[in-house]
C-alpha cells in the first residue's frame, strides 16, 4: 500500500501520502461517475454539474469568491469530467490545507445550483461545444469515437450536445447529483506536507454525516466491429487530420503493462517508431503519435497525424505498415528496454509532485480498490517480455477492426474505406 488509507463508516475512502519535504499540499475529490453513466437524453449532465459546483454556495455566493479564496493564497483550483470519473482538485501551500479542504467540501456539499447561474453556464457549455466543433483535432476525435463505438455511451462526447445540454433541467440535475455524489462513489486523495490524521478528521467533519448511497453499475460496452470502418468530415482546411483506431485492453486486463510498452514503442516521443518513420524519414507530418485509452471493460488504441491533404493516403499506408511490423516481428531487446525505462522514468518523475501523487492515490483506489507502490509498478513494467508485446500486437492490430477518421478537404468517404481495406488486407 502506497500511503495511508481510512474508510469512513459511510464508505468515503480517504487516502493520503505524507511528503514532508515539499511546501505544498494537493487534494482531489474523485467521484466514480462520468459521461458513460448518463442516460442518452441527459448526455453531458456530469460535465454540467462540474461547472455548476463553481458557481456559489451560501457562504461563498458567487464564483469569484470561490476562486479568490484559493488563488488568493497562490493556489490552483480546477476540475475534470471523464467517461468514468469526475474530479475536483486544488493545490495550495501546505499552510493553507484547511482552507482548500473547506472550499472543496463547501462546493460539494452546499452548491446552490442557482437557476440564473445555470442558464448562464448552459450558454457557456454550448459555446464550449461549438468551439470544439471549430477545432479539427477535436472534430476528428469525436468522429473516430462515433465510428468505433457507434451509439454506445462510451462513444458520446463527454460534454454532450447542444440539444442534450439545452434540455437538462435544474430538477434533473439535482436528482442526478443527489443520487451519484454520495460516499459510496467518493474517494479523497491528499498528498503533501500534511498528516493522515488531519486529513481523516477533516473528511469526517465534512462528509461523515452523509448516508452511504449506492454505486451505479456500468452498462457494458462492446467492440462489435468485424470489418474496417471509415468516417469523413469535409472541411476546406489546409491540413488533413487523421486518426486510426484499433482495439485495446481495459485497465483491468493484466496485459495493460504490455500495452503501455507497445504504446511507447509505437508513438510516445521523438524516439518512437511513428515519429522516426512518419516525420523524420518521410517528412509526412509535423504532428504524429499514438495513445491507448482504457476503460473498465474496453479499450482502444489511436494513431493520430496532421498532414498535407495530398499526403493523407501515403501517411495511412505508412502508419498501417508500422503497426504490422510490430505485429509480425519481435521487438528488439534494446528497444523494449528503452520503453521500460521511459515508462518508469515518467512515472517516478511525476511522483515528485504533490498533485501527481494525490491523483495517483485517488485514481488507483477508484479503479482497482488499492494503491500500488511505485516499486510494485516498476516490477510489473520490468516483467513484460518481448513475447508479451508481440502477442498483444497480434491480438490488437487486427485489420478487420481498424477504424479510420478523416477531417479535411475531401468528398469521398468510400475512397478512404477502400484504402483501409487494401492496406489492412
N, C-alpha and C positions, 0 to 999 in steps of 0.2 A: 504494500500500500504506500502510495506516494502522498505524504502529508497526513492530515488527521481528518477523521470523519465522525460526525454525530448525526443520528436520525432523531428528529423531534418526535414526540408521541403522536402527532398528527400526520407524520410522514414526510415533512420537509427534510431534505438531505442537505447537510451543512458540511462543506469541505474547506479546509484551509491548509496553506503551506507557509510556514514562517520563513521570511527572508530578512533576518536582522541586519544584513549588510547593505540593504537598499533604504532609500528615504521615501519610497512611495508605497502605496497600497492600492491594489486593484480589486474591484468587486464585480461579479457578474451574476445576475439573477436569470436563470435559464428555465424556460417552460417547454415541456415536451409537447408542443403544439405548433403547427405550421400550416402552410398552404395546402398540403395534400390531405389534411383532415377536414377541409371545408366542404360543405355541400355546394354543388355547382352554382346555384343561384347566389351564393354568398362568397364566391371566389374573390379573394383579396381582403376578407374581413380581418384576418390575423394581422396583416400589414397595416390596415386602417387603425386597428386598436393600438398597434405600436406607436403610430403617430399621435393618437389621442392621449396617450399617457403622459405626453409632454405639455399638455395644454392647460394644466392647472388643477390645484387641489384647494380645499377650504383654507389651508394655511399659506399656500403659495398659489394664489388665484389666477395667475397668468403665466404664459410660457417664459417671459423674461425673468421672473423671479426664480423659476426652477433653474434655468441656465446660469443666471448670475451667481447663484449660491455655489455652484461647482466651479465655474470659470473664474469667480472672484478669488479663489484660493489657488489659481493656476491649474485647476484640474480639467479633465475631459469627461464629457457625458455623451453617451450615444446608445444606439440600439440597432438590432437587425432582425429580419424575419427570413427564415429559410423554408424549405419544404417540410421539415420536421421539427423545427425549433424556433422559438422567439426568445431573444435575449436582450437584457438591459444592463449596461455596464458603465462603470466610472473608474477613473484613475486619478488619485489625488495624492498630495503629500501625506505621509502616514500620520502626521499630527491632526489631519482633518478626516480621519477614518469615520468617526462618529457622525460627522456631518454628511458624508457621502452615503453612508448606510441609511441615514434618516431620510435623505432626499429620495433615494431609490425606493425605499419602503413606502414613503408617502405617496409616490406616483402609483405604485402597485396596489396600495390599499385604499386610497382616497381620491383617485382621479374623478373629476366632476362629470366628464363626458357632456360638457355643456353643448346644448343644441346649436347655438350660434357658432361656436368654435368648430363643431362637427361639420357644419356646412362649408365653412371656410377651408377646412382641411380636406374635405371631399374634393373641392376645386383644385387644391394643391396636388393631391394624388392623381387626379385626372391629367393635370399638366405634366406630372412626372411620367405618366403612361405615354402621353403624346411625345414627350421628349425622347423616350426610349424608341418610339416608332420613327423618329427622325435620325436615329443613330444606326447605321448599317450593321455595326457589330452586335448591337442588341437585337436588331431585326433577324439577323441570320441565326442567332442563338435560339430565339423563340420559334423560328421556323423549324429548326432542327428538332426541338422538343416536340412539336406537333407531328413531324414526320415519323419520329421514333415511337412516341407514346400514344399517338392519335388522341382519343378523347379521354384518356386516363388522367386522373388528378395530378399525377407526378409530372405531367407534361404541360400543365397550365401555367401561365405567367403568375409569379408569386404575388404581384401587385393587383392581380385581377384585370378586368377590362373596364372600359368606360361604362358599359352597361351594368355590370355587376356592382361596381363601386357606387354608381349612381343610384342603385336600388337598395342599398343597405340602410335600414332604419336604425334609429337610436335604440329602440326596443330590442331589435335583433342583436345589435352589438352588445348591449348589456347582458342579454341572455347568454350569448356565446362567451363573453368574458367571465361571467359568474360560473359557468359550467366548466371551463377549462383552466382558468387561472386559480388553481387550487393546490393545496400542499402535496397531493399525490403526484402532481406534474412538476413540482418546483425543486430545482437544485441550485444552491447558492455556493459559488466558488469564490474564495478570497485568498489573495497571495500578497505578501509584502511584509512590512515591519509591523506586525500585529500578532497577538497570541490567539490560539484557538478558543480559549475560554471566553474571551471578549467577543469573538465572532458569534459563538453559540448563544451567549447571553443576549446579544442584540437581535439575533434571529428569533429567539424565543419571545422577546418582548414585542416584536413587530408582527410575527406570524403565528405565535403559539396558540392563539385563541380560535384559529380557523378550523373548520371541520375538514376531515381528511379529503373527501371528494373522490372522484373516480378518474381513471385514465381512459382515454378513448382508443379502442383497438384500431389499428391502421387497416384500411382496405388494401388488400394485396394487389400489387402491380404485377403485370405480366409482360414479358418480352414475347410478343405474338408473331414477330416477323419471320417469314420463311423465304423471302426474296428481296433483292436490293430495292431500295426506295430512293426517290429524289424529290426535292421541292425547290421551287424557284420563285423569287420575288423580283420583278423587274424594277430597276432603278437606273436612271441615266447618270451613274456615277463614273468617275474616272478610275475607280478601283473596284475590283470584284472581291467580295468576301465569301470565303468558302469554309464549310465545316463538314467534316466526315466523321460519322459516328460508328462505333462498333459496340458489342456488349461489354459489360464489365461485371465484376463481382460485388456483392453487397459488403457492408462493413462488418457483418457477422461471419463472413467467409474467411477462413484462415489463409486462403490464397491471396488475401489483400496485401500481404507483405511482398509476395512475388509480383503482384500488380504494381506496387509502388516502385519496385526495381525496374519493371518494364516501362513505366511512365518516365522515369529519369533517363533511361537509355534512349527512349524514343524521342522525347520532346521537351525535357526540362533543361533550360540553359543553353549557353553558346557552344557547349561541347556535345550536345545531343545529336543523334543521327539526323533528325529532321533539319535542325539548324545548319549543320555542316553540308548536307546534300542539297536542300532546297534553297538556302540563301547563299552559302559560301561557294559551293561548287557550280551551281546552276544559275544563281542570281535571279531566281524566280519571284522571291518575296522578300519584303523587309521584315514583316512580322510572320513568324511561323512557330508553332509549338503544339503541345498536347497537354491534356489533363484527364483524370478519371474522376467521375462523380460517383459517390457511394451513398446508397440509402439503405434502409433496414432490410429490404427484400430484393432489390435490384441494383444494378449499376450500369454505367456506360462510360466508354472512352471516347474522347473527342480530339481530333486534329483540326487545327484552325490555321488559316492563312489569308493574308490580304495581298492580292496580286493584280498586275496589269490585266485588264479584261482579255487581251489577246493571248495570255499565258495560262488561263484557267485550266484548260484541258491538259496541258503538259504538267501542270502542278498536280492535278488529281492523279495522273498516271504515276508521277514520281512518288507521291505520298503512299499510294497503294503498294508500289514496289518496295518501299521501306518496311511497311507492315509485313509483307510476305517474306522479306529477308529475315525478319525476326521469327517468323513462323517456321521457316524452312531450314535455318541454320542455327546451331548453338551460339549463344553469346560468348565471345572470348572471355576467359577468366579475368583478364585485366580490366575489361570494360565493366563486368559485373562488380568487381571490387571497387571501382571508381563510383559506381552508382550507390553502393552501400555507404561509402564514405560521404557522399553527397547528402544522402538521407540523414545519416547520423549527425553530420555537421550542422545541417539546417535545424534539426530538432534541438540539439544541445545548445546552439547559439540562441535559439528562440526562447529557451527556458531560462535565460539570464534576465528576462524582463518580467516584471510582476504581472502585467496584463496577459502575457502569453501563458504564464503559469496558472493564473486564475481560469483562463479558458481551457487549459489542459485538464484541470480538475473537473470543471463542470461538464465539458463535452464527453470525457471518458466515462464519468459517472452516469450521465444520461444515456449514453449509447450502450455501455457494457455493464453498468452496475458496479464497476470497480475502477480504480485508477492505478495503472501500472507504473512502476518506477522507470526512469529513463534507461536504467541498466537492463530491465526486462525487455524493453522495446529494442534496444541495441542487440540483445541476444536473438530476438526474432528476425531482425534485419540480417544479421550475420548468418543465420541458419538457411537463408534462401540459396538454392543451388542453381547451377546452370540448367539442369533438367527441369526444375520448377518453373523457371522463366520460359523455356521453350514450350513446355507442356501447356502452360497457361496461354501463351501466344497462339498455339494451335487451337485452343478452345475459343478464344475471343476473336481472333482475326478470321472470322468465318464470312466469306463473300456473300452468302445468302442473307446475312444480317447486317450488311453495310447500309448506311443511310447517308445521303448527301443533301446538304442545304446550300443554296447559292443565292446571293443577292448581288445583282449587277445589271449591266445593260444588255440583257438577253431576253428573248421572247419564247424560246422553245425549251420547255422543261423536258420533253421527251429526249432531246439531244443529250442531256446530262444523265438521264436514266440509262440510255443506251450505252454511253461511255462507261458508266459504273458497271453495267453488266459485262461489258467487254473486258475491262481491266481486272475485274474480280473473278473472271472465269478461270 
